[in-house]
């Protein structure tokens, strides 16, 4: 599952992340016994990181976001890089 992270203000793409520990079909629960949807968790976390800047890190850095997110969230993520090769 891949997610494109966009800057809240400009809409520019900051980077891509993928889920590395959420198994499809197996619901993970938070402390209040609510099902954790990885998409919702990443969206909420990115909003806190990029829009609300609830930290002392670079709010545009995907690498900082991944580390910050993985410290406190159930769904673990990693950064993904794509190289587009143009045919000639």
C-alpha positions as CSV (number, residue, x, y, z in Angstrom):
1,X,0.0,0.0,0.0
2,X,1.6,3.3,-1.2
3,X,0.7,6.8,0.0
4,X,1.7,10.1,-1.7
5,X,2.4,12.8,0.8
6,X,1.5,16.3,-0.3
7,X,2.2,19.6,1.3
8,X,-0.9,21.1,3.0
9,X,-0.3,24.6,1.7
10,X,1.2,24.2,-1.8
11,X,-0.2,20.8,-2.7
12,X,3.3,19.8,-3.9
13,X,4.3,16.2,-3.6
14,X,6.8,15.7,-0.8
15,X,7.3,12.0,-1.3
16,X,5.9,8.5,-1.0
17,X,5.6,6.1,1.9
18,X,4.5,2.5,2.1
19,X,3.1,0.5,5.0
20,X,5.5,-2.2,6.1
21,X,3.7,-3.9,9.1
22,X,0.0,-3.8,8.5
23,X,-1.3,-7.2,7.4
24,X,-4.3,-7.0,5.0
25,X,-7.4,-8.6,6.4
26,X,-6.2,-8.5,10.0
27,X,-7.7,-5.6,12.0
28,X,-5.3,-3.9,14.4
29,X,-6.9,-2.1,17.4
30,X,-6.0,1.0,19.4
31,X,-6.1,1.3,23.2
32,X,-9.9,2.1,23.0
33,X,-10.5,-1.0,20.9
34,X,-11.2,0.9,17.7
35,X,-10.1,-0.7,14.4
36,X,-7.0,1.1,13.0
37,X,-7.2,1.8,9.3
38,X,-3.6,2.4,8.0
39,X,-4.8,5.0,5.5
40,X,-6.6,7.0,8.1
41,X,-3.8,6.7,10.5
42,X,-1.2,7.9,8.0
43,X,-3.4,10.8,6.8
44,X,-4.0,11.9,10.4
45,X,-0.3,11.6,11.2
46,X,0.7,13.6,8.1
47,X,-1.8,16.3,8.9
48,X,-0.3,16.6,12.4
49,X,3.2,16.6,11.1
50,X,2.9,18.8,8.0
51,X,-0.1,21.1,8.6
52,X,-0.1,21.5,12.4
53,X,3.7,21.0,12.8
54,X,3.4,19.3,16.2
55,X,7.1,18.8,16.5
56,X,10.5,20.6,16.1
57,X,11.4,18.8,12.8
58,X,11.3,19.9,9.1
59,X,7.6,19.6,8.3
60,X,8.4,18.9,4.6
61,X,10.9,16.1,5.2
62,X,9.5,12.7,4.5
63,X,12.4,11.1,6.2
64,X,11.7,13.1,9.4
65,X,8.0,12.2,9.1
66,X,8.7,8.5,8.8
67,X,10.8,8.5,11.9
68,X,8.3,10.7,13.9
69,X,5.3,8.6,12.7
70,X,6.9,5.2,13.5
71,X,7.7,6.3,17.1
72,X,4.1,6.6,18.1
73,X,1.8,4.9,15.6
74,X,0.7,1.3,15.2
75,X,1.1,1.2,11.5
76,X,4.8,1.3,10.6
77,X,5.9,2.9,7.3
78,X,9.0,3.4,5.2
79,X,10.0,5.9,2.5
80,X,9.8,4.8,-1.1
81,X,11.7,6.2,-4.0
82,X,10.7,5.9,-7.7
83,X,12.9,6.6,-10.7
84,X,11.0,7.2,-13.9
85,X,12.8,6.0,-16.9
86,X,11.8,7.8,-20.1
87,X,11.9,5.7,-23.3
88,X,13.7,7.3,-26.2
